[in-house]
Amino acid sequence: MASRRAADELITSGSVLVNGRRPPASGALIDPDADIVTVDGRRVRPPTTHRYVMLNKPLGVISTARDEADRKTVLDVLGEQGQRGHRLFPVGRLDGDTTGLLLLTDDGGLSYRLTHPRYKVAKEYVVRVAGVLDARALDRLRRGVRLDDGMTAPAEVDVIRAAGRDRDSGRTTLRVVIHEGRHRQVRRMLQAVGQRVAALERSGFGPLRMGRLRRGEWRVLTPREVAALGRATGLER
Ligand code: URA
C-alpha cells in the first residue's frame, strides 16, 4: 500500500498498529497469519496469503479434505493450529496405509503444477518389502513395469543396505523415486515383480525432505522451500 519510505513514515507517525499497539520504530517482525496490522484503523493484508504445511502423515488417516464416512482426515491431524483459518487441501494423495511427507496448501496454482504429470515432480519413498528382490526384479522396476494402466516410466530404485537385520528377516528396504503419481503406484509396481509391500513411507516430494518430522507432526514450509517448489515446476520466485 506504500513505498518502503512512505511505510516508514506511516509507522513513525503512529498510523500503523500491530495487534492494536504501536510497533517499534524499525525492525518489527510480524507473522502475516497471526498478527493483525492496521493502518489508520483499516486492516491490511499481504498480497499473497497462501499457507504451505508439511505433514508426516500417520497410518490410517485419509488424504482428503473431507470424508463422507467421517474417518479421520489429514486436516483433522492439522487441527485449527495447523490450518489457521486457511482452506488447506492436500497436494496429491497418500493411501490410508502410507505414511510420510504430505504437503497441504491453499495455493491452487502451485498444487496444480506439482501434481500435473507434465512437471514430473520426483516422489521419493522408503519401501519395506516382505521378500528379497533379485537383480532382475530391480532392473525391471528401474526400466518400467507393465501395470493395468500402462508401463511405468523409469524409476530410481536402490536397496538400502544400512539395516543388516533385513537379510535375516528375509525382508528388503528400498528407496524408490518415481516421477508419476498413479493410484497406488508403488504398491502395484512391487506387486508386478511378485513382492508385497509391508510398509510404505514418502520421504521426499520434489525439493522437500521430511527430515526429522515425526509421524503426526507438521510444520510450515520456509520461504526458501516454497521458492524451491516454484522452481521445481518452472516458476521463477
Ligand atoms: N504409491 C502407493 O502405492 N501408495 C501411495 O500412497 C503413494 C505411492
Boltz pocket constraint, residues with backbone or C-beta under 6 A from the ligand:
constraints:
  - pocket:
      binder: B
      contacts: [[A, 93], [A, 94], [A, 95], [A, 98], [A, 182], [A, 183], [A, 184], [A, 185], [A, 186], [A, 187], [A, 188], [A, 200]]
      max_distance: 6.0
